[in-house]
Every structure is written in structure tokens, then in C-alpha cells.
Amino acid sequence: MKTVIRGIGQIVSGDVAAPFVDGDTIVCVDGRIAGIGREALVDVEGADTVIDARGTTVLPGLIDSHVHPALGDFTPRQRALDFLESEVHGGVTTMISAGEVHLPGRPRDVVGLKALAILAARAYQSFRPGGAKVHAGAPILELGMTEEDFAEMARAGVKLVGEIGLGSVRTGRDAAPMVRWARRHGMTVTIHTGGPSIAGSSPIDAETVIEADPHVVGHVNGGTTSMSPREIERLVGQTGMALEIVHCGNPRTALHTLRIAREAGAADRVILGNDAPSGTGVVPLGILRTLALLAALGDCPPEVAVAMATGNTARVYGLPVGRVAPGREADLTIVDAPVGSVARTALDALRAGDLPGVSMVVIDGIPRVGRSRNTPPAARAAEVTRGHAPGGGH
Ligand SMILES: [Zn+2]
């Protein structure tokens, strides 16, 4: 199964250190990227599918590092259907659960929370809304868990720990041994920070985060109430943790985190998430909106912001996506400036504060979405010139 994307104007790599790849053509074989370069120099023979990008921009499929699925593509939190598939129309091809916290009757006993984590991990392995890769099964830690509980979940395929602090484990002292066990069994751990998102939980400050020692500082800019700028500076300067900026958080501390992380040479630690569904809502374009925030108001080169939503997250979570590089899974989002924008390219649109138009989303080398039903229309739209075109939204 071979797919060729030709006529590309600009390729964004997803690598924060080298954010562009030279070339106008990407070749995908059996779901992985096999070649990138000038059309005359790569092997385009015998393609089953050919996509003409019409001079537009190709990004790695975006990664949402913070989603709260329940089961299926329904969220009880905002009573919305197809919210995951809707994110694919926002250019997102991979989503990472920060905990299945909205499941009605979510069990809080140890047997029940393990069962839910295993169920969610396995169910979303087989269920691909809009073709998206949803990594779920992110247990919420409760007091009384033992190392064997983590070992058992890991054996059953659980690779994540959801936001620490949403269950009864809320202090650094209670969390630290459990985080060590989770790390030992190969799980990637995140923690809620800042003020409580809903009544009944407690604030988590920098001191608690440092003592707990997770991989990811969850919503460093609040979900929705942020830690103070001083606490954020401490976590940037004194730890090597990933710093997750979310759409449904505080925009001022999002930009503060961006600025001090870049000044500290830690742009590779910044990752981007939606933190939806939440009280803020369901936001299919949340990752694109965060890219526009960082690029337009945070003076971040848009290609670097894209790397924060792709290659950085893939590295933190050990996923074979997020980069336009040989061997990576061929998840790609084709974008252009929207109709009517002051900008002429997708990256210039972000710099100007506009959202690019998504004209095609390719997952595992297969065109899954044509013109997005959620973004404004791309001025120039990619087109399938050989093979099966995906369904569009408009
Ligand atoms: Zn949270």
C-alpha cells in the first residue's frame, strides 16, 4: 500500500531543533513514511494513492496530550457525540487520555479503577474515531494501591497514569512511591496542577509536583486555574519534566511558560493539549487555537509551536508518530491559510492569529478526512488525484 503526497509547498518536521524538512514530496509505504524529498529524487512509482498538496503545507498529525474520553466517542461531561472524530477535523491524529474521569459511576476502589483502566486501554486500541489513535486507560490514583496493582495493569496493557490529584492521592508524599512504581512498570505519569477544576478537589503546587516527580506537569497553565508564575518558573528551572500548556487554561501563564521555557533552552519540554471535554466545553480546534496563541501573541515561530504539538509529545510518551521522518507512522495534516486571511500560507496564518484551514488528514498513509468540517476553508485544498478520496465536511 503506497501513498505519495506531491506538490507540497512546505514540510514542517515536528522536530523542535530542525523544524523544517526540505522537499515537495512524501512517500508512505504500508502506513509508514518511507521517503521525503524532491519528487525527482524519491521513489514515487506504483503508488495506489496520489495526493496533490497544491503548494500547501504538510504538518505531522497533531497530538492532543490531554483529553478526557469516557468510552466510545461520547462525552457525558458536555453530552456531545463524536467529539474525538471532530478533533480529527482540527488536524489531530493522536490523543492521549489524562484520565477517564467523566465515566458515570467511575469506580474509585482499587479493583474497579484497575478494571476501568484496562478496559479503556483495550477498547480504544480497537476503536479509532475518524481514524484517530486514542491512547487511553489512564487510572486515577487512589490511596491503598500497591506496586502489584501497577504491575498487573502494565501486564494488561496500561501505559499511562491519569492526572494525580483527581483521586484520593493528592499529596507529594502519597504520590511519590506510586509514581516510582508506575515508572518501574513503564507508565508515563501526569499530575493535575493549579486550582481544582471542580469542587471537591484541592490545589496542587510546585512543591507537590517536585515531590511526586511525574513525567508531565499537567496543564502547567491551569485546568482551568493556573499555578503562580513563580511556581511555573520553579518547575521550568528545577526539573526536567514536560510542561503541558492546554487550551482550556490560563492564556497569560501559557505565554509565560512558553517564554521562560524558550529562554531556558527547554522548548523541547513544552507539549500542547486541549484539556477537553471539561467545563470549558468540547473544542475541536483547541490545538490549532493554542498554536495560534503561541505564534501570534507569544512570538514563537509557528513551526516550533507545531513541534510542541507533535514531536515533543511523541518523545515524552514514546509514540512512533509526531514527526515527518522516515520510519514514523504516516500521520499527516495538510493545511493552508484560510480563505480571506491576510496570510498566504498556513504558518503565516498562525503568525497572524488566524487558524489554518485543514484540507486533508492522512492517517497511516490513508486519506481519512478531506476538507475539514470544522476549520475555515483552506484557500488551496489538497486533492486525491489517484485512488479513493476521503469524505469531506463541507
Ligand atoms: Zn486537571
Boltz pocket constraint, residues with backbone or C-beta under 6 A from the ligand:
constraints:
  - pocket:
      binder: B
      contacts: [[A, 163], [A, 192], [A, 193], [A, 197], [A, 218], [A, 219], [A, 223]]
      max_distance: 6.0
